[in-house]
Each structure stands twice: as structure tokens, then as C-alpha cells.
């Protein structure tokens, strides 16, 4: 049995569903394709990748960081970094990658974790940011390990701030330069899909 801080380490679910989104945890294979073999990325992801991918707040350095963390952490790191937000197929519109989000790592010893998220330009203004944040909150609660979520939104991006406020976050003050800090409590709700790591 392994422990992370005060928590027994468990394999967390690597997919979350919201009404319009499938939110899928990044793997090393997906990140490697996204970075180095974009011609295979869409096939591995099982979704159309927009021409203007990636969104502005999800850049190459973030992809490299997430890949490095998954490489260092192995299976224990799965689900604690990048997630892809896929708009479910509807009518003539196929399943499409429309955003990225996730965690900046496992929770600290106090149960705090940080989330981030970004929506591709063509998909903004449809409430999908709210839904992506909702899925990340749902995922955090399902681990049973997260008690508080932190997020930073650009001070000049009211839509990003609204996505947080709509999901129960409260503005708590300034963040890094150009950002404001939000926080919310999370009531852990152990997910029956979780399995102990032997």
C-alpha cells in the first residue's frame, strides 16, 4: 500500500463526463503526440483537433511540464496534471477537442490543489468553460483527497472569472501579476470507481 502525505494513494478515474463534455486525463502517449507528432494526436485522442489549437493559456511549455511530471511520477501521477476537454459529438459536429485543463499536481498535505483551464477560441462564449471547471471540481471531489481548490484567472478575463464563480469559487485577492486568485472548499466524495493501489 502506498501513501501520499496523509492519504492512501489510489488510482483515480481518468475520465469525467459532463452533459456536453468528455474530460480525459492526458497520458504520456497523448502529450508526446501533441508535442512531437501532431499528425497522430487526433487519432490517439479520438477527436477532431481545431486548427487554432492550442488555446492561449495552454502552450508548449505547459505541455512539456505535464509530460515531464507524468514521466517522473509514473502511474501515481496519472490524472493529477493535464486533461483534455472533448465536446461530445452532436448532429453533424464530430467529437472535438475544445479545451484543456487540469491540476498542477496532487494535493499538498493540507488537501489543497490548483486547477487551470483554457478554451479554444472557436468554442468560447458557449458556457463550456463553466462545464470544464465543473468537471474538474467533480474529479477533485471524487478522489477523496482534495479539500480545497485554488485557481488563478486573468484579471482582464471576466469570462474565466465567471466560470469559477459559477462553480462556487470565491475571489480571495490578487494572484501572480495580471491574475486574481479564487478558492473553494471541496467536500470529498469517494468515487466507487477508485481502487486501492496494491
N, CA, C and O of each residue as an XYZ file, in Angstrom:
792
protein
N       0.852     -1.178      0.000
C       0.000      0.000      0.000
C       0.892      1.234      0.000
O       1.884      1.280      0.727
N       0.551      2.231     -0.806
C       1.327      3.460     -0.870
C       0.520      4.605     -0.272
O      -0.711      4.609     -0.292
N       1.254      5.571      0.257
C       0.620      6.735      0.858
C       1.179      7.988      0.224
O       2.374      8.052     -0.064
N       0.342      8.985     -0.001
C       0.778     10.288     -0.457
C       0.422     11.259      0.652
O      -0.752     11.555      0.876
N       1.454     11.764      1.359
C       1.179     12.606      2.523
C       0.308     11.809      3.484
O       0.629     10.663      3.797
N      -0.784     12.391      3.954
C      -1.652     11.680      4.883
C      -2.651     10.751      4.198
O      -3.471     10.128      4.871
N      -2.594     10.650      2.861
C      -3.601      9.911      2.112
C      -3.047      8.610      1.563
O      -1.900      8.544      1.120
N      -3.872      7.581      1.598
C      -3.532      6.352      0.899
C      -3.652      6.637     -0.589
O      -4.659      7.187     -1.036
N      -2.632      6.266     -1.361
C      -2.647      6.535     -2.786
C      -3.602      5.583     -3.480
O      -3.559      4.372     -3.261
N      -4.459      6.136     -4.314
C      -5.424      5.340     -5.060
C      -5.294      5.675     -6.534
O      -4.826      6.753     -6.901
N      -5.711      4.747     -7.367
C      -5.779      5.022     -8.790
C      -7.060      5.827     -9.014
O      -8.160      5.330     -8.772
N      -6.914      7.069     -9.475
C      -8.094      7.897     -9.657
C      -8.659      7.693    -11.055
O      -7.916      7.364    -11.979
N      -9.959      7.882    -11.221
C     -10.560      7.745    -12.553
C      -9.914      8.729    -13.523
O      -9.604      9.861    -13.149
N      -9.714      8.306    -14.749
C      -9.023      9.128    -15.733
C      -9.964      9.678    -16.801
O      -9.527     10.113    -17.866
N     -11.258      9.651    -16.499
C     -12.252     10.231    -17.411
C     -13.415     10.748    -16.571
O     -13.832     10.113    -15.602
N     -13.924     11.899    -16.957
C     -15.068     12.506    -16.276
C     -16.036     12.979    -17.354
O     -15.615     13.463    -18.404
N     -17.329     12.838    -17.094
C     -18.367     13.249    -18.041
C     -19.163     14.415    -17.465
O     -19.483     14.440    -16.276
N     -19.475     15.371    -18.319
C     -20.442     16.414    -18.000
C     -21.492     16.343    -19.115
O     -21.313     15.571    -20.057
N     -22.565     17.110    -19.043
C     -23.589     16.967    -20.086
C     -23.061     17.067    -21.518
O     -23.493     16.301    -22.379
N     -22.141     17.987    -21.790
C     -21.661     18.161    -23.167
C     -20.216     17.745    -23.386
O     -19.742     17.716    -24.522
N     -19.512     17.422    -22.306
C     -18.072     17.161    -22.417
C     -17.674     15.780    -21.917
O     -18.255     15.246    -20.972
N     -16.675     15.222    -22.572
C     -15.904     14.109    -22.033
C     -14.553     14.719    -21.679
O     -13.883     15.293    -22.537
N     -14.160     14.597    -20.429
C     -12.903     15.193    -19.963
C     -11.960     14.036    -19.657
O     -12.207     13.228    -18.762
N     -10.878     13.978    -20.420
C      -9.984     12.831    -20.436
C      -8.604     13.221    -19.931
O      -8.020     14.196    -20.403
N      -8.078     12.455    -18.965
C      -6.742     12.729    -18.452
C      -5.701     12.465    -19.518
O      -5.776     11.474    -20.245
N      -4.728     13.357    -19.607
C      -3.636     13.187    -20.561
C      -2.768     12.005    -20.149
O      -2.585     11.724    -18.965
N      -2.249     11.333    -21.143
C      -1.261     10.271    -20.933
C       0.049     10.723    -21.552
O       0.089     11.720    -22.273
N       1.114      9.996    -21.275
C       2.394     10.318    -21.904
C       2.280     10.198    -23.425
O       2.837     11.015    -24.159
N       1.560      9.181    -23.894
C       1.416      8.988    -25.343
C       0.697     10.170    -25.981
O       1.111     10.644    -27.039
N      -0.374     10.653    -25.354
C      -1.112     11.792    -25.910
C      -0.254     13.056    -25.920
O      -0.224     13.780    -26.915
N       0.436     13.319    -24.825
C       1.266     14.517    -24.757
C       2.439     14.443    -25.737
O       2.800     15.445    -26.355
N       3.026     13.263    -25.875
C       4.127     13.092    -26.824
C       3.648     13.354    -28.249
O       4.330     14.026    -29.022
N       2.481     12.827    -28.593
C       1.922     13.072    -29.922
C       1.596     14.554    -30.109
O       1.888     15.128    -31.158
N       0.999     15.165    -29.105
C       0.648     16.584    -29.203
C       1.891     17.445    -29.439
O       1.852     18.401    -30.213
N       2.988     17.100    -28.768
C       4.220     17.872    -28.874
C       5.030     17.565    -30.131
O       5.539     18.472    -30.789
N       5.144     16.279    -30.457
C       6.121     15.869    -31.468
C       5.550     15.215    -32.722
O       6.219     15.176    -33.754
N       4.326     14.703    -32.648
C       3.736     14.016    -33.790
C       2.276     14.408    -33.935
O       1.384     13.570    -33.798
N       2.029     15.702    -34.217
C       0.645     16.189    -34.248
C      -0.233     15.458    -35.259
O      -1.457     15.454    -35.125
N       0.378     14.840    -36.270
C      -0.416     14.102    -37.255
C      -1.104     12.887    -36.636
O      -2.083     12.389    -37.193
N      -0.612     12.401    -35.494
C      -1.217     11.251    -34.814
C      -2.089     11.645    -33.626
O      -2.849     10.831    -33.102
N      -1.969     12.905    -33.209
C      -2.646     13.355    -31.993
C      -4.154     13.168    -32.077
O      -4.761     12.635    -31.148
N      -4.761     13.595    -33.166
C      -6.213     13.481    -33.337
C      -6.671     12.033    -33.267
O      -7.684     11.727    -32.638
N      -5.922     11.135    -33.916
C      -6.283      9.713    -33.925
C      -6.205      9.119    -32.529
O      -7.116      8.408    -32.106
N      -5.123      9.404    -31.808
C      -4.974      8.879    -30.443
C      -6.052      9.432    -29.517
O      -6.561      8.728    -28.645
N      -6.390     10.700    -29.719
C      -7.384     11.358    -28.871
C      -8.803     10.914    -29.210
O      -9.695     10.956    -28.363
N      -9.005     10.491    -30.451
C     -10.347     10.109    -30.889
C     -11.254     11.305    -31.068
O     -12.458     11.230    -30.827
N     -10.657     12.421    -31.500
C     -11.431     13.656    -31.657
C     -10.771     14.546    -32.700
O      -9.571     14.445    -32.956
N     -11.572     15.413    -33.292
C     -11.051     16.422    -34.205
C     -10.291     17.457    -33.379
O     -10.753     17.883    -32.321
N      -9.125     17.855    -33.874
C      -8.335     18.896    -33.209
C      -8.481     20.179    -34.024
O      -8.187     20.179    -35.220
N      -8.930     21.274    -33.403
C      -9.120     22.511    -34.164
C      -7.812     23.041    -34.736
O      -6.741     22.805    -34.178
N      -7.905     23.752    -35.846
C      -6.719     24.304    -36.498
C      -5.984     25.288    -35.606
O      -4.761     25.399    -35.683
N      -6.716     26.006    -34.759
C      -6.083     27.014    -33.913
C      -5.658     26.454    -32.549
O      -5.497     27.213    -31.593
N      -5.478     25.140    -32.456
C      -5.027     24.515    -31.211
C      -3.532     24.778    -31.049
O      -2.809     24.732    -32.044
N      -3.046     25.048    -29.863
C      -3.710     25.061    -28.557
C      -4.253     26.447    -28.205
O      -3.888     27.444    -28.829
N      -5.140     26.497    -27.186
C      -5.636     27.799    -26.728
C      -4.514     28.604    -26.074
O      -3.469     28.056    -25.723
N      -4.736     29.885    -25.916
C      -3.673     30.808    -25.497
C      -3.024     30.480    -24.154
O      -1.814     30.653    -24.008
N      -3.777     30.020    -23.192
C      -3.199     29.762    -21.868
C      -2.655     28.347    -21.709
O      -2.253     27.959    -20.612
N      -2.638     27.582    -22.779
C      -2.108     26.224    -22.755
C      -1.069     26.141    -23.861
O      -1.403     25.861    -25.013
N       0.188     26.383    -23.512
C       1.225     26.471    -24.528
C       2.193     25.288    -24.457
O       2.033     24.382    -23.640
N       3.182     25.322    -25.319
C       4.153     24.231    -25.426
C       4.878     23.985    -24.097
O       5.121     22.834    -23.734
N       5.222     25.047    -23.374
C       5.929     24.860    -22.102
C       5.051     24.116    -21.092
O       5.555     23.317    -20.302
N       3.749     24.373    -21.115
C       2.829     23.640    -20.231
C       2.785     22.168    -20.618
O       2.794     21.293    -19.751
N       2.736     21.891    -21.932
C       2.722     20.501    -22.398
C       3.981     19.758    -21.954
O       3.910     18.621    -21.489
N       5.137     20.416    -22.103
C       6.413     19.806    -21.699
C       6.414     19.545    -20.198
O       6.841     18.480    -19.752
N       5.937     20.512    -19.417
C       5.873     20.343    -17.954
C       5.006     19.133    -17.592
O       5.407     18.302    -16.778
N       3.828     19.037    -18.192
C       2.936     17.926    -17.878
C       3.551     16.590    -18.280
O       3.452     15.615    -17.536
N       4.184     16.536    -19.446
C       4.831     15.300    -19.881
C       5.959     14.917    -18.927
O       6.103     13.747    -18.573
N       6.748     15.888    -18.515
C       7.827     15.611    -17.557
C       7.279     15.067    -16.247
O       7.832     14.120    -15.687
N       6.194     15.660    -15.754
C       5.625     15.212    -14.477
C       5.060     13.796    -14.583
O       5.200     13.000    -13.655
N       4.423     13.481    -15.711
C       3.895     12.126    -15.888
C       5.029     11.120    -16.044
O       4.903      9.975    -15.609
N       6.134     11.535    -16.660
C       7.292     10.650    -16.814
C       7.940     10.376    -15.464
O       8.260      9.229    -15.150
N       8.134     11.411    -14.672
C       8.752     11.269    -13.352
C       7.845     10.486    -12.408
O       8.304      9.599    -11.688
N       6.558     10.818    -12.415
C       5.624     10.243    -11.440
C       5.042      8.900    -11.811
O       4.481      8.220    -10.951
N       5.157      8.492    -13.073
C       4.593      7.207    -13.489
C       3.104      7.146    -13.252
O       2.407      8.157    -13.338
N       2.619      5.956    -12.952
C       1.167      5.798    -12.815
C       0.596      6.569    -11.628
O      -0.596      6.873    -11.606
N       1.440      6.890    -10.633
C       0.960      7.662     -9.486
C       0.585      9.092     -9.886
O      -0.212      9.739     -9.206
N       1.158      9.585    -10.989
C       0.892     10.951    -11.430
C      -0.320     11.036    -12.349
O      -0.820     12.131    -12.608
N      -0.794      9.910    -12.839
C      -1.913      9.907    -13.792
C      -3.133     10.606    -13.196
O      -3.562     10.289    -12.086
N      -3.674     11.539    -13.929
C      -4.872     12.265    -13.503
C      -4.604     13.509    -12.691
O      -5.536     14.257    -12.398
N      -3.357     13.758    -12.315
C      -3.044     14.919    -11.481
C      -2.450     16.074    -12.277
O      -1.968     17.047    -11.698
N      -2.482     15.969    -13.595
C      -1.930     17.047    -14.415
C      -2.917     17.409    -15.518
O      -4.065     17.730    -15.213
N      -2.525     17.371    -16.768
C      -3.364     17.858    -17.856
C      -4.553     16.943    -18.158
O      -4.462     15.719    -18.056
N      -5.670     17.574    -18.535
C      -6.867     16.879    -19.009
C      -7.320     17.551    -20.291
O      -7.191     18.766    -20.436
N      -7.850     16.769    -21.222
C      -8.383     17.294    -22.473
C      -9.903     17.336    -22.383
O     -10.533     16.369    -21.954
N     -10.491     18.465    -22.793
C     -11.946     18.620    -22.808
C     -12.445     18.392    -24.231
O     -12.115     19.154    -25.140
N     -13.234     17.348    -24.420
C     -13.744     16.969    -25.726
C     -15.241     17.231    -25.782
O     -16.004     16.701    -24.974
N     -15.657     18.052    -26.741
C     -17.094     18.299    -26.941
C     -17.682     17.049    -27.570
O     -17.231     16.603    -28.625
N     -18.691     16.486    -26.920
C     -19.313     15.263    -27.428
C     -19.914     15.505    -28.811
O     -20.385     16.601    -29.115
N     -19.891     14.469    -29.636
C     -20.467     14.569    -30.980
C     -21.947     14.913    -30.871
O     -22.660     14.418    -29.999
N     -22.388     15.777    -31.784
C     -23.796     16.169    -31.801
C     -24.183     16.534    -33.225
O     -23.588     17.429    -33.825
N     -25.172     15.847    -33.761
C     -25.598     16.115    -35.129
C     -24.459     15.882    -36.102
O     -23.855     14.809    -36.119
N     -24.166     16.891    -36.911
C     -23.090     16.795    -37.894
C     -21.721     17.162    -37.320
O     -20.713     17.051    -38.017
N     -21.674     17.595    -36.061
C     -20.412     18.009    -35.445
C     -19.788     16.811    -34.734
O     -20.374     16.280    -33.791
N     -18.594     16.378    -35.180
C     -17.957     15.222    -34.546
C     -17.373     15.589    -33.178
O     -17.277     16.765    -32.825
N     -16.992     14.573    -32.426
C     -16.325     14.813    -31.146
C     -15.096     15.674    -31.417
O     -14.274     15.341    -32.271
N     -14.974     16.782    -30.687
C     -13.952     17.786    -30.984
C     -13.241     18.238    -29.718
O     -13.876     18.495    -28.695
N     -11.921     18.333    -29.795
C     -11.126     18.903    -28.711
C     -11.418     20.391    -28.644
O     -11.227     21.100    -29.632
N     -11.878     20.881    -27.495
C     -12.230     22.292    -27.413
C     -11.570     23.011    -26.232
O     -11.706     24.226    -26.088
N     -10.863     22.265    -25.395
C     -10.223     22.928    -24.268
C      -9.275     21.996    -23.554
O      -9.226     20.794    -23.816
N      -8.524     22.586    -22.645
C      -7.611     21.823    -21.797
C      -7.713     22.388    -20.395
O      -8.015     23.566    -20.203
N      -7.464     21.555    -19.443
C      -7.499     21.989    -18.057
C      -6.851     20.925    -17.213
O      -6.228     19.998    -17.730
N      -6.995     21.059    -15.924
C      -6.456     20.030    -15.050
C      -5.873     20.600    -13.787
O      -6.208     21.700    -13.347
N      -4.992     19.816    -13.223
C      -4.397     20.129    -11.935
C      -2.917     20.426    -12.117
O      -2.295     19.964    -13.074
N      -2.366     21.186    -11.210
C      -0.936     21.481    -11.250
C      -0.146     20.451    -10.448
O       1.046     20.631    -10.202
N      -0.803     19.387    -10.048
C      -0.161     18.313     -9.297
C      -1.090     17.794     -8.231
O      -2.168     18.351     -8.026
N      -0.690     16.724     -7.536
C      -1.514     16.175     -6.449
C      -1.718     17.208     -5.343
O      -0.974     18.185     -5.268
N      -2.704     17.004     -4.496
C      -2.914     17.949     -3.395
C      -1.748     17.936     -2.423
O      -1.051     16.931     -2.284
N      -1.544     19.066     -1.749
C      -0.500     19.119     -0.725
C      -0.996     18.438      0.545
O      -2.093     17.881      0.564
N      -0.205     18.479      1.591
C      -0.559     17.757      2.820
C      -1.811     18.305      3.489
O      -2.406     17.628      4.327
N      -2.225     19.526      3.133
C      -3.462     20.098      3.661
C      -4.663     19.800      2.770
O      -5.784     20.207      3.077
N      -4.431     19.090      1.666
C      -5.526     18.751      0.759
C      -5.863     19.843     -0.233
O      -6.960     19.847     -0.790
N      -4.937     20.781     -0.472
C      -5.166     21.844     -1.447
C      -4.545     21.472     -2.786
O      -3.430     20.952     -2.843
N      -5.275     21.743     -3.858
C      -4.783     21.517     -5.209
C      -5.172     22.714     -6.054
O      -6.138     23.415     -5.754
N      -4.405     22.942     -7.119
C      -4.684     24.071     -8.013
C      -5.153     23.551     -9.360
O      -4.608     22.587     -9.898
N      -6.182     24.212     -9.897
C      -6.648     23.877    -11.242
C      -6.348     25.025    -12.198
O      -6.160     26.171    -11.790
N      -6.308     24.680    -13.481
C      -6.217     25.684    -14.540
C      -7.031     25.169    -15.721
O      -7.356     23.983    -15.788
N      -7.362     26.070    -16.658
C      -8.196     25.657    -17.792
C      -8.107     26.711    -18.874
O      -7.822     27.878    -18.604
N      -8.355     26.287    -20.100
C      -8.334     27.199    -21.243
C      -9.223     26.629    -22.338
O      -9.221     25.424    -22.586
N      -9.977     27.496    -22.984
C     -10.911     27.088    -24.032
C     -10.429     27.632    -25.376
O     -10.032     28.793    -25.473
N     -10.464     26.785    -26.422
C     -10.084     27.215    -27.762
C     -11.020     28.336    -28.231
O     -12.207     28.345    -27.905
N     -10.472     29.268    -28.992
C     -11.206     30.471    -29.407
C     -12.554     30.148    -30.046
O     -13.555     30.785    -29.717
N     -12.600     29.178    -30.946
C     -13.844     28.860    -31.657
C     -14.949     28.340    -30.743
O     -16.112     28.303    -31.146
N     -14.602     27.935    -29.511
C     -15.583     27.330    -28.608
C     -15.910     28.226    -27.417
O     -16.655     27.823    -26.525
N     -15.364     29.423    -27.400
C     -15.645     30.333    -26.297
C     -17.043     30.912    -26.418
O     -17.619     30.955    -27.505
N     -17.585     31.359    -25.284
C     -18.893     32.005    -25.278
C     -20.069     31.052    -25.305
O     -21.200     31.472    -25.551
N     -19.818     29.757    -25.054
C     -20.897     28.760    -25.077
C     -21.103     28.096    -23.714
O     -21.837     27.113    -23.612
N     -20.470     28.616    -22.682
C     -20.607     28.032    -21.346
C     -19.781     26.781    -21.134
O     -19.941     26.099    -20.122
N     -18.898     26.468    -22.077
C     -18.107     25.244    -21.946
C     -17.003     25.378    -20.901
O     -16.580     24.380    -20.317
N     -16.532     26.608    -20.660
C     -15.566     26.829    -19.586
C     -16.179     26.508    -18.237
O     -15.534     25.900    -17.383
N     -17.434     26.920    -18.045
C     -18.152     26.601    -16.799
C     -18.248     25.096    -16.631
O     -18.049     24.569    -15.536
N     -18.553     24.410    -17.722
C     -18.716     22.959    -17.671
C     -17.380     22.248    -17.421
O     -17.328     21.252    -16.700
N     -16.306     22.766    -18.020
C     -14.984     22.178    -17.790
C     -14.574     22.335    -16.333
O     -14.091     21.380    -15.724
N     -14.758     23.524    -15.764
C     -14.431     23.734    -14.353
C     -15.280     22.816    -13.476
O     -14.778     22.246    -12.508
N     -16.564     22.670    -13.809
C     -17.443     21.772    -13.057
C     -16.906     20.340    -13.068
O     -16.911     19.661    -12.041
N     -16.441     19.887    -14.239
C     -15.879     18.541    -14.338
C     -14.623     18.384    -13.512
O     -14.407     17.327    -12.918
N     -13.776     19.423    -13.460
C     -12.560     19.350    -12.652
C     -12.884     19.328    -11.158
O     -12.231     18.623    -10.388
N     -13.889     20.099    -10.752
C     -14.326     20.074     -9.347
C     -14.867     18.682     -9.012
O     -14.558     18.126     -7.959
N     -15.668     18.133     -9.908
C     -16.223     16.783     -9.727
C     -15.094     15.758     -9.584
O     -15.154     14.876     -8.728
N     -14.068     15.881    -10.428
C     -12.938     14.970    -10.376
C     -12.185     15.110     -9.066
O     -11.818     14.109     -8.451
N     -11.952     16.343     -8.633
C     -11.245     16.583     -7.371
C     -12.002     15.962     -6.204
O     -11.400     15.324     -5.340
N     -13.319     16.145     -6.175
C     -14.131     15.568     -5.096
C     -14.091     14.050     -5.135
O     -14.051     13.403     -4.089
N     -14.102     13.473     -6.341
C     -14.140     12.016     -6.478
C     -12.879     11.345     -5.966
O     -12.918     10.175     -5.588
N     -11.762     12.059     -5.944
C     -10.525     11.443     -5.437
C     -10.585     11.216     -3.936
O      -9.886     10.348     -3.414
N     -11.413     11.986     -3.235
C     -11.470     11.888     -1.784
C     -10.263     12.508     -1.105
O     -10.159     12.456      0.121
N      -9.342     13.097     -1.872
C      -8.089     13.628     -1.339
C      -8.032     15.149     -1.327
O      -7.216     15.729     -0.611
N      -8.889     15.807     -2.113
C      -8.822     17.260     -2.254
C      -9.877     17.899     -1.356
O     -11.054     17.541     -1.410
N      -9.441     18.852     -0.527
C     -10.354     19.570      0.371
C     -10.526     21.041     -0.022
O     -11.495     21.688      0.377
N      -9.577     21.561     -0.806
C      -9.656     22.952     -1.250
C      -9.047     23.051     -2.637
O      -7.995     22.476     -2.917
N      -9.737     23.800     -3.507
C      -9.222     24.073     -4.837
C      -8.862     25.545     -4.952
O      -9.561     26.415     -4.433
N      -7.767     25.804     -5.634
C      -7.286     27.149     -5.910
C      -7.261     27.309     -7.429
O      -6.968     26.353     -8.148
N      -7.562     28.496     -7.917
C      -7.459     28.788     -9.346
C      -7.070     30.244     -9.517
O      -7.408     31.091     -8.690
N      -6.360     30.525    -10.591
C      -5.997     31.896    -10.932
C      -6.590     32.225    -12.298
O      -6.445     31.457    -13.248
N      -7.252     33.362    -12.387
C      -7.829     33.820    -13.649
C      -7.214     35.172    -13.996
O      -6.888     35.969    -13.116
N      -7.065     35.408    -15.281
C      -6.543     36.713    -15.704
C      -7.486     37.817    -15.219
O      -8.707     37.696    -15.311
N      -6.902     38.875    -14.713
C      -7.709     39.991    -14.206
C      -8.544     40.615    -15.319
O      -9.598     41.193    -15.053
N      -8.079     40.502    -16.572
C      -8.807     41.099    -17.697
C      -9.660     40.080    -18.459
O     -10.034     40.319    -19.607
N      -9.966     38.951    -17.826
C     -10.768     37.918    -18.485
C     -12.007     37.608    -17.642
O     -12.005     36.649    -16.871
N     -13.070     38.417    -17.784
C     -14.260     38.201    -16.962
C     -14.933     36.853    -17.217
O     -15.547     36.302    -16.304
N     -14.837     36.307    -18.434
C     -15.468     35.006    -18.716
C     -14.813     33.905    -17.901
O     -15.502     33.031    -17.375
N     -13.497     33.935    -17.790
C     -12.781     32.942    -16.989
C     -13.157     33.073    -15.515
O     -13.327     32.071    -14.821
N     -13.284     34.296    -15.047
C     -13.677     34.524    -13.656
C     -15.103     34.028    -13.413
O     -15.391     33.451    -12.364
N     -15.991     34.251    -14.379
C     -17.376     33.794    -14.231
C     -17.461     32.273    -14.170
O     -18.294     31.728    -13.446
N     -16.608     31.586    -14.922
C     -16.602     30.119    -14.881
C     -16.288     29.632    -13.472
O     -16.845     28.632    -13.020
N     -15.402     30.332    -12.782
C     -15.055     29.963    -11.409
C     -16.183     30.327    -10.447
O     -16.590     29.506     -9.625
N     -16.687     31.552    -10.549
C     -17.767     31.986     -9.654
C     -18.993     31.093     -9.795
O     -19.638     30.759     -8.801
N     -19.317     30.704    -11.031
C     -20.471     29.838    -11.282
C     -20.307     28.468    -10.620
O     -21.295     27.786    -10.349
N     -19.056     28.067    -10.360
C     -18.773     26.761     -9.755
C     -18.401     26.854     -8.281
O     -17.731     25.968     -7.750
N     -18.832     27.925     -7.619
C     -18.678     28.015     -6.173
C     -17.350     28.541     -5.687
O     -17.078     28.499     -4.487
N     -16.507     29.039     -6.586
C     -15.250     29.652     -6.158
C     -15.537     31.068     -5.686
O     -16.491     31.704     -6.133
N     -14.702     31.552     -4.781
C     -14.804     32.927     -4.301
C     -13.501     33.651     -4.606
O     -12.415     33.084     -4.481
N     -13.623     34.905     -5.006
C     -12.443     35.739     -5.230
C     -11.829     36.040     -3.871
O     -12.505     36.561     -2.984
N     -10.544     35.713     -3.702
C      -9.901     35.924     -2.400
C      -8.798     36.973     -2.449
O      -8.245     37.333     -1.410
N      -8.470     37.470     -3.645
C      -7.469     38.530     -3.710
C      -6.609     38.421     -4.955
O      -6.902     37.645     -5.864
N      -5.541     39.213     -4.983
C      -4.657     39.185     -6.146
C      -3.860     37.892     -6.208
O      -3.597     37.255     -5.188
N      -3.481     37.518     -7.425
C      -2.610     36.372     -7.636
C      -1.306     36.859     -8.229
O      -0.893     37.990     -7.973
N      -0.648     36.019     -9.020
C       0.557     36.483     -9.716
C       0.211     37.676    -10.612
O      -0.962     37.940    -10.873
N       1.210     38.378    -11.070
C       0.995     39.596    -11.862
C      -0.015     39.377    -12.981
O       0.153     38.495    -13.824
N      -1.068     40.194    -12.978
C      -2.088     40.121    -14.015
C      -3.198     39.122    -13.741
O      -4.105     38.973    -14.559
N      -3.145     38.436    -12.609
C      -4.128     37.404    -12.267
C      -4.787     37.713    -10.934
O      -4.247     38.459    -10.117
N      -5.964     37.129    -10.725
C      -6.637     37.172     -9.427
C      -6.824     35.738     -8.949
O      -6.926     34.811     -9.753
N      -6.866     35.566     -7.632
C      -6.908     34.237     -7.020
C      -8.323     33.917     -6.540
O      -9.001     34.747     -5.935
N      -8.742     32.687     -6.831
C     -10.033     32.168     -6.387
C      -9.790     30.885     -5.596
O      -8.822     30.164     -5.835
N     -10.688     30.615     -4.652
C     -10.627     29.375     -3.886
C     -12.036     28.859     -3.625
O     -13.005     29.618     -3.648
N     -12.130     27.573     -3.380
C     -13.386     26.976     -2.928
C     -13.084     25.718     -2.148
O     -12.097     25.028     -2.406
N     -13.948     25.428     -1.189
C     -13.840     24.182     -0.431
C     -14.385     23.042     -1.290
O     -15.256     23.248     -2.135
N     -13.871     21.862     -1.065
C     -14.333     20.666     -1.768
C     -14.692     19.629     -0.719
O     -13.897     19.322      0.169
N     -15.879     19.105     -0.831
C     -16.312     18.026      0.060
C     -15.948     16.712     -0.625
O     -16.590     16.323     -1.600
N     -14.920     16.025     -0.119
C     -14.539     14.766     -0.778
C     -15.714     13.806     -0.849
O     -16.420     13.586      0.135
N     -15.906     13.249     -2.017
C     -16.980     12.278     -2.247
C     -16.333     11.082     -2.911
O     -16.258     11.010     -4.137
N     -15.869     10.149     -2.110
C     -15.146      8.996     -2.650
C     -15.936      8.354     -3.766
O     -17.109      8.016     -3.606
N     -15.290      8.193     -4.880
C     -15.912      7.627     -6.085
C     -15.788      6.119     -6.050
O     -14.696      5.606     -5.808
N     -16.869      5.390     -6.283
C     -16.787      3.929     -6.247
C     -15.872      3.341     -7.313
O     -15.508      2.168     -7.232
N     -15.492      4.142     -8.317
C     -14.568      3.643     -9.344
C     -13.134      3.591     -8.844
O     -12.289      2.946     -9.466
N     -12.839      4.268     -7.716
C     -11.484      4.295     -7.216
C     -11.086      2.929     -6.688
O     -11.881      2.226     -6.064
N      -9.844      2.573     -6.951
C      -9.339      1.284     -6.488
C      -8.014      1.508     -5.777
O      -7.194      2.313     -6.221
N      -7.804      0.799     -4.675
C      -6.531      0.910     -3.953
C      -5.389      0.416     -4.833
O      -5.532     -0.533     -5.603
N      -4.257      1.089     -4.693
C      -3.052      0.634     -5.369
C      -2.371     -0.384     -4.469
O      -2.067     -0.083     -3.315
N      -2.132     -1.571     -4.975
C      -1.516     -2.622     -4.137
C      -0.030     -2.380     -4.002
O       0.663     -3.152     -3.338
